[in-house]
């Protein structure tokens, strides 16, 4: 089963910490019972790759043309937005927000062939309204929403083809959505109905999420959702998601008594149910440990994670055992874009097992130096349906430098290289290292 599910850097830059970023506010205004914020986010990237697909070259996803193994391109976007809050009474507030994204790609187009030079457009992103009554809040329209770390639910838009900016992924809002949220102390819950864009497959996720912060020692979470595959009207293709039921349990930011420097994270999820003649029997999980050496110069953080996304050993039957990543997102290095080269162009959080070793040091309050090494295996002996004789796929390594000179500005420089192993060599027929030099920035006002 072939999943081309991209993550997004843009939402991480706006909403969540990549390294030392803090919550930001744009231009705030207030007039009596009305208050709000006007904001602007802009981002760009320039990327140079060599030996694309291990030397076999970039393949254009629209016409199948091979554009060679050296690919370089640039991406840019701007996103102006506004949010408002109007107090009807001390306990009742009207809410609303809107934003627009203009994005484009220049050069050769991305290394995966999902965009070409001059792909891009201007389109509405968020457009929602709602009401808050005490601890309850209801919003509807086009809006962002994330469960946990974005392992399953976060990005409602796949930025490919005419959207432009595939690598940056500035569009994330779910369309035709509604979220009913309730928050009381340490307990947060939401009932949601979210629809993705056509490039993700045009499906609706309807479900319930619960988070409980246990004395700041661990955040426990649970989610259940059902998928309705909408798809192109009149399509005769099987709806591989219709009727799918997803269940997720998680323990995030776990502190171990007596070991304050150690942080643990773990999630487990299953896909069950049936629809359109397909039975679903997939699973995914990860376990992660990070240890911060606070008394050591440069305060290094050493991390390890093992992640597993099930594959399918029989692609010809009506039982789908390959994990479907649905609308996973991106909040930081490797979460949940697993490997900046492998995760963007080769494997997409399905039929893979990944071992990850990381080291991050703070050279100063604004400068972070890090390195990550990934080891990839296929869960079952096939790659996008093509049989292979060995599960060992590739190793990827990255060295990155993150710089945050001000709370509004973030930039990152990284060098990534992927060494093909038995499965990748068999599929692509080459053994050259696939590498990428990436420079990225974002500005938030």
Secondary structure, DSSP 8 states (H G I E B T S, - for coil): --------HHHHHHHS-SSS------EEEEETTEEEEEEEEEEEEEEEEESGGGGT--B-TTT--B--S-EEEEEEEEEEEEEEEEEEETTEEEEEEEEEEEEEEEET--TTSS--TT-EEEEEEEEEEEEEETTEEEEEEEE----TTTSSBS------GGG--TTT-----EEEEEEEEEEETTEEEEEEEEE--GGGT-EEEEEEEEEEEETTTEEEEEEEEEEEE--STT--S--TTTTEEEEEEEEEEEEETTEEEEEEEEEEEEEEEEETTEEE-EEEEEEEEEEE-TTSTT--EEEEEEEEE---S-TTSSEE-S---TB---SBTTBSS-STTHHHHT--SSSEEEEEEEEEEESSSSEEEEEEEEEEE-SSSEETTEE-S--EEEEEEEEEEEEEEETTEEEEEEEEEEEE-HHHHHHHS----EEEEEEEEEEE-
